[in-house]
Amino acid sequence: MAQPKAASAAAQLSLAASACIAGAEAAAMVGREGAPAMVAAAAMVVIGHRGKGMNALGSADPRLREVKENSLRSFHAAARVAGVSYVEFDVQVTKDGYPVIFHDDFIFTEQDGEICGRRVTDLRLDEFLSYGPQKDQSKAGKPLFRKLNDGRVLRWDVQSDDALCTLQEALDGVDRRVGFNVELKFDDDVVYREMELTGILQAILKAYGKTVVFEHAKERPIFFSSFQPDAARIMRKLQDRYPVYFLTKGGTQVFADERRNSLEAAVKLCVAGGLRGIVSEARAVLRQPSAIGRIKEAGLSLLTYGQLNNVPKAVCLQQLMGVDGVIVDLVAEIAAAVSEFAAAAAAVPVPERDSSSSYMDGGGDVGLLETTSPAARTTASFSRREDVSFLLRLIPELVQ
């Protein structure tokens, strides 16, 4: 499948900018005489990525190594942030049938001076839990390493470490007011038979005679999601108590399975399988703003994830476009920005348009993670001119 040309993507993003500003103007007109009946900057759900944020061990940003991802400590930390409704985490099933929380397909340690890795799903539960810090502090766990996408293997060092955990421990131990986005994790390099997928998903719902989710979730809000199209479809068949979402890169990466290669294909999969909605890479949504209307027309919810969701203004633009929720790493900054922007959109009147100035006026360069202080990053005050210029400055990074 051919990738869109840069010029075409840039044109789509320019349209996205226009759509955002039109949405902002219309939203600000709500409640005025003759204004359209619509909701201004509807409440956006903020979801903590792997808890209080993923661990980017190669990053210079200390916030991305603050607390161990996918751990009870990280979930607790996210739960304490005002405005965070859910935490997202990855669930795999061990060789002996226990659902555990871990993102990577392989887990690494050092043995006899050599780095060695094993597939998580090839480990028994006791083997998996033997990596990293131990709940019993009298015991020493195996040193934990992580292999990065660029091939480097780094010691998994974070400011606040914690033990690996199971799905049941999270269900029992985390504040029940916080919802769970349970990602059903599968290796892209493995071909799964339907019977195999069904067995894995049944283990997540019911392991060793115990209904893990049904018995331990109680009143907690939960939804499942997966990049694996058949896993999402089968999970919806196995139960109808909890919503199921389909995760997609929306065309920003190409896969052999065509169902994974576009937002249009994601809509078809969700409608055919009775899924609740789509979780898309944010870049895909910003490149194809018209897809949001088609997603909503199909009766589906839309969430996004990705690096752009660590930029407050990029998140607020999505809020104007109709995105229902965002999965983020910088949970405190983004939750504050979303709350601030929603309040501002409801309270600030529309300023008179200055015909002497252009909406394309703009300032300096903006990176995916701006090089300003965390406090400055929290501020997401908008003017319509700023909306356009900001998104236009993001175009080169989005097109890459």
Long-range contacts (C-beta under 8 A, 24 or more apart in sequence): 1-251, 1-254, 1-258, 1-261, 3-254, 4-251, 4-287, 6-399, 9-287, 9-395, 9-398, 9-399, 10-395, 10-399, 12-287, 12-288, 12-289, 13-286, 13-287, 13-391, 13-392, 13-394, 13-395, 13-398, 13-399, 14-392, 14-395, 15-289, 15-290, 16-286, 16-287, 16-289, 16-321, 16-391, 17-387, 17-388, 17-391, 17-392, 18-388, 19-289, 19-290, 19-321, 20-289, 20-317, 20-320, 20-321, 20-387, 20-388, 20-391, 21-359, 21-384, 21-387, 21-388, 23-320, 23-321, 23-322, 24-320, 24-345, 24-382, 24-384, 24-387, 25-350, 25-384, 27-320, 27-345, 28-345, 28-348, 28-349, 28-350, 29-350, 40-345, 40-346, 41-319, 41-320, 41-341, 41-342, 41-345, 41-346, 42-319, 42-322, 42-324, 42-342, 43-342, 44-315, 44-318, 44-319, 44-323, 44-324, 44-325, 44-326, 44-338, 44-342, 45-85, 45-86, 45-303, 45-324, 45-325, 45-326, 46-83, 46-84, 46-85, 46-86, 46-325, 46-326, 46-328, 46-331, 46-334, 46-335, 46-338, 47-84, 47-85, 47-86, 47-87, 47-88, 47-181, 47-303, 47-325, 47-326, 47-327, 47-328, 48-74, 48-75, 48-78, 48-81, 48-84, 48-86, 48-87, 48-88, 48-327, 48-328, 48-331, 49-88, 49-305, 49-327, 49-328, 49-329, 49-331, 50-74, 50-87, 50-88, 50-89, 50-90, 50-103, 51-75, 51-77, 51-78, 51-87, 51-89, 52-77, 52-78, 52-81, 52-331, 53-328, 53-329, 53-330, 53-331, 54-103, 54-329, 55-146, 55-156, 55-158, 56-329, 57-146, 57-148, 57-154, 57-156, 57-157, 58-148, 58-150, 58-152, 58-154, 61-369, 62-159, 63-329, 63-330, 63-374, 64-329, 65-157, 65-158, 65-159, 66-158, 66-159, 66-160, 67-158, 67-159, 67-160, 67-162, 68-132, 68-156, 68-158, 68-160, 68-161, 68-162, 69-103, 70-101, 70-102, 70-103, 70-164, 70-165, 71-101, 71-162, 71-163, 71-164, 71-165, 72-162, 72-163, 72-165, 72-169, 72-170, 72-173, 72-174, 73-160, 73-162, 74-162, 75-170, 75-174, 75-178, 76-174, 76-175, 77-160, 78-178, 78-331, 79-174, 79-175, 79-177, 79-178, 81-331, 81-332, 81-335, 82-335, 82-336, 82-339, 83-335, 83-336, 83-338, 83-339, 84-178, 84-331, 84-335, 85-178, 85-179, 85-325, 86-178, 86-179, 86-180, 86-181, 86-221, 86-325, 87-174, 87-178, 87-179, 87-180, 87-181, 88-180, 88-181, 88-183, 88-225, 88-305, 88-327, 89-170, 89-180, 89-181, 89-182, 89-183, 90-183, 90-185, 91-167, 91-182, 91-183, 91-184, 91-185, 91-204, 92-120, 92-121, 92-185, 93-121, 93-200, 93-203, 93-204, 94-120, 94-121, 94-123, 94-124, 94-125, 94-127, 94-128, 95-121, 95-122, 95-123, 95-124, 96-124, 96-125, 97-203, 97-207, 97-208, 98-125, 98-166, 98-203, 98-207, 98-208, 99-166, 99-167, 99-168, 99-203, 99-204, 99-207, 99-212, 100-125, 100-128, 100-129, 100-164, 100-165, 100-166, 100-167, 101-164, 101-165, 101-166, 101-167, 101-170, 102-128, 102-164, 102-185, 103-185, 104-146, 104-147, 105-185, 105-187, 105-189, 106-147, 107-131, 107-144, 108-144, 108-145, 108-146, 108-147, 108-153, 109-142, 109-143, 109-144, 109-145, 110-142, 110-143, 110-145, 111-142, 115-145, 115-153, 117-147, 119-187, 121-187, 125-166, 128-164, 129-163, 129-164, 131-164, 132-156, 132-161, 132-163, 132-164, 133-161, 133-162, 133-163, 134-163, 135-163, 167-204, 167-212, 167-213, 168-210, 168-212, 168-216, 171-212, 171-213, 171-216, 171-217, 171-220, 172-216, 176-218, 176-219, 176-220, 178-220, 179-220, 179-221, 179-222, 179-223, 180-217, 180-220, 180-221, 180-222, 180-223, 181-222, 181-223, 181-225, 181-245, 181-327, 182-213, 182-222, 182-223, 182-224, 182-225, 183-224, 183-225, 183-226, 183-247, 184-224, 184-225, 184-226, 184-228, 184-231, 184-232, 184-235, 185-226, 186-226, 186-227, 186-228, 186-231, 188-227, 188-255, 192-228, 192-230, 192-231, 194-230, 194-234, 197-228, 197-230, 197-231, 197-234, 198-234, 198-238, 200-231, 201-231, 201-234, 201-235, 201-238, 202-238, 205-238, 205-239, 213-242, 214-241, 217-242, 223-276, 225-279, 227-260, 229-257, 229-259, 229-260, 229-269, 232-269, 232-273, 232-275, 233-269, 233-273, 233-275, 236-273, 236-274, 236-275, 243-275, 243-276, 243-277, 244-273, 244-275, 244-276, 245-275, 245-276, 245-277, 245-278, 245-279, 245-301, 245-303, 246-270, 246-273, 246-275, 246-277, 246-278, 246-279, 247-278, 247-279, 247-280, 247-305, 248-278, 248-279, 248-280, 248-281, 248-284, 249-280, 249-281, 249-284, 250-280, 250-281, 250-283, 250-284, 250-285, 250-287, 250-288, 250-291, 251-284, 251-287, 251-288, 252-281, 252-283, 252-284, 252-287, 263-288, 263-291, 263-294, 263-295, 264-291, 264-294, 267-291, 267-294, 267-295, 267-298, 267-300, 270-298, 270-300, 271-298, 271-300, 275-300, 276-300, 276-301, 277-301, 277-302, 277-303, 277-324, 278-302, 278-303, 279-303, 279-304, 279-305, 279-327, 280-304, 280-305, 281-305, 281-306, 282-306, 282-307, 282-308, 282-309, 282-314, 282-318, 282-326, 283-308, 283-398, 285-318, 285-321, 285-323, 286-314, 286-317, 286-318, 286-391, 286-394, 286-398, 287-398, 289-321, 292-321, 292-322, 292-323, 293-322, 296-322, 301-325, 303-327, 307-368, 307-369, 308-368, 308-394, 308-398, 309-334, 310-334, 310-368, 310-369, 311-366, 311-368, 311-369, 311-370, 311-377, 311-394, 312-337, 312-338, 312-341, 312-377, 312-378, 312-379, 312-380, 313-337, 313-380, 313-382, 313-386, 313-387, 313-390, 314-390, 314-391, 314-394, 315-380, 316-341, 316-380, 316-382, 317-387, 317-390, 317-391, 320-345, 320-387, 330-374, 330-377, 332-378, 333-374, 333-377, 333-378, 336-378, 337-377, 337-378, 337-379, 337-380, 338-380, 340-378, 340-379, 340-380, 340-381, 341-380, 341-382, 344-381, 344-382, 351-383, 357-385, 358-385, 359-384, 359-385, 359-388, 359-389, 360-388, 360-389, 360-392, 361-385, 361-389, 362-388, 362-389, 362-390, 362-392, 362-393, 363-389, 363-393, 365-393, 366-390, 366-393, 366-394, 367-397, 368-397
